[in-house]
Amino acid sequence: MIKNINKIIAVMVMTMMVGVSCSDLEDFNQNDKNISDETLEIDFQHVGSKYQPIFENIYRYDPAWVFQLQQNLNADVYSGYMTNPRPFVAGANNTTYSLVSGWNNFIWSVPYENIMGNSKTISELASEDYPTLDAVNLILKVEAMHRVSDIFGPIVYTNFGDLDNAGVYDSQQAAYNAFFTDLDTAVESLNADLDNKSFTAFDMVYDGDYAQWVKFANSLRLRLAVRISMIDPTKAKLEGEKALNPVNGGLIEVNTDNFIVHSTKPHPLSIIDNSWGDVRMNASMESILSGYNDSRKEAYFDESMDYAGERKGVRGGNPLLPGYADELAQKADYIGFSAINDDIHTSDVQLMTASEVYFLKAEAALRGWANAGDVQSNYELGISTSFDQHGLSGDAAAYIADNSSVPADYVDPVTASNSIPAGSTVTIAWNTGDSDEMKLEKIITQKWIAMFPDGQEAWSEFRRTSYPKIFPVVSNQSGGLIDTNLQIRRIPFVDSELSTNAPGVTDAVTKLGGADNGGTRLWWDTGSNF
């Protein structure tokens, strides 16, 4: 039977080949630059299939435990956004500065295994013939890898995949310069061909609208320019003004412009929060949102199960406290504090919003950069745009005018020794008579509120500016390497690199400019704001 079927198939193939003329064969073998639109769309799949792993690993979607190690048990906690009710590893873990190298490997491995390799392949396949496809790839690479640099400092970026220089790290300054160069290439390519729709089938953010990608690229450039504004003010101003110049395509301005990855997979925070009960509101969030009577606290967090009518946070860096037999017994007393609202952990992952951009413009204006606009107007637009994003636009005007509310003292109803006074008395309403330092504290505090739940960006801004004044850890188990009040500044280079690229790491430490520990400041982390 099988032999007969094979004979029938062979005859069919021969019959089909007889019907193919020489001209048909010539058409089939023509230069691929003249192929039909249909075939071109099929061919794009060999490039397009590489984008989804990039989109879904900037902020790891699946499995959720990988994201928990990539970001949640470091940046989300260090930012003052969230903390874990369970004192993992008997309280000796990242949150208490007893850094767990096995956890931290994922901060490095996720982007290098899922983003840099795919990005390199896309550039090899698309940069020459399909520059707009590579342009989006470059923007995504910068978005992903500036986050990695903002954790470690020096990273492997310009030398990635270079056989002659494999494993050679860029200093953070060199990496940032490369980020700006990649954004130059991307924006130039997109602006030259804005109507091209070749990316539509693969786009998980803007449905193939290249004008929106240009706005995001410019907004990302502004973020990076502001980040280096104290360490390299000349370069910062140059890049910031390039982003702010409307001739280059504009910035994210409204919430429909927000850079939000749309996936069908569950948001990892929904699993960590709802299924496992491993994350709750941070005490710093409670202090600031409650003190300001900020209605976004209801949009961000659920009412406490144990304390009716309250949004209750947990102090970060809790050890295994006296009186508890084990981790789970302590977790049982804190798991009833406020979980994250389900409106936050949908399948969409927020990585940049219009409100953040207005706060970036406010700081740029404070620093005197061209085309930044008015400081106060940008500050107030940042607040109102954030309220609008969460369906609370009717609350914004009264909030913006509030010149008396301040962050509240924190009271731990379970462990009284965890209670702590508020770290700041900064108010909300703009006052032109304030010092530049006070103005910056207001800008960054409101920016920090608006960027939730992206703890990575919030932690970076806290380190750069020391704002807002978030609470120090309860227990510092760093052995003196990390100052409790200054708080953790970076993650050390990971074991996987130390074991496979020891010379590269040794060189990277010299480019870091300090000891390879959590207390060493990054290049842009100067300890001064003006």
Secondary structure, 3 states (H helix, E strand, C coil): CHHHHHHHHHHHHHHHHHCCCHHHHHHHCCCHHHCCHHHHHHHCHHHHCCHHHHHCCCCCCCCHHHHHHHHHCCHHHHCCCEECCCCCHHHCCHHHCCCCHHHHHHHHHHHHHHHHHHHHHHHHHHCCCCHHHHHHHHHHHHHHHHHHHHHHCCECCCCCCCCCCCCCCECHHHHHHHHHHHHHHHHHHHHCCCCCCCCHHHCCCCCCCHHHHHHHHHHHHHHHHHHCCCCCHHHHHHHHHHHHCHHHCCCCCCHHHCEEEECCCCCHHHHHHHHCCCCEEEHHHHHHHHHCCCCHHHHHECCCCCCCCCCCCECCCCCCCCCCCCHHHHHHHHCCCCCECCCCCCCEEEEECHHHHHHHHHHHHHCCCCCCCCHHHHHHHHHHHHHHHCCCHHHHHHHHHCCCCCCCCECCCCCHHHCECCCCCCCCCCCCCCCHHHHHHHHHHHHHHHHCCCHHHHHHHHHHHCCCCCCCCCCCCCCCCCCCCCCCCCCCCCHHHHHHCHHHHHHHHHHHCCCCCCCCCCCCCCCCCC
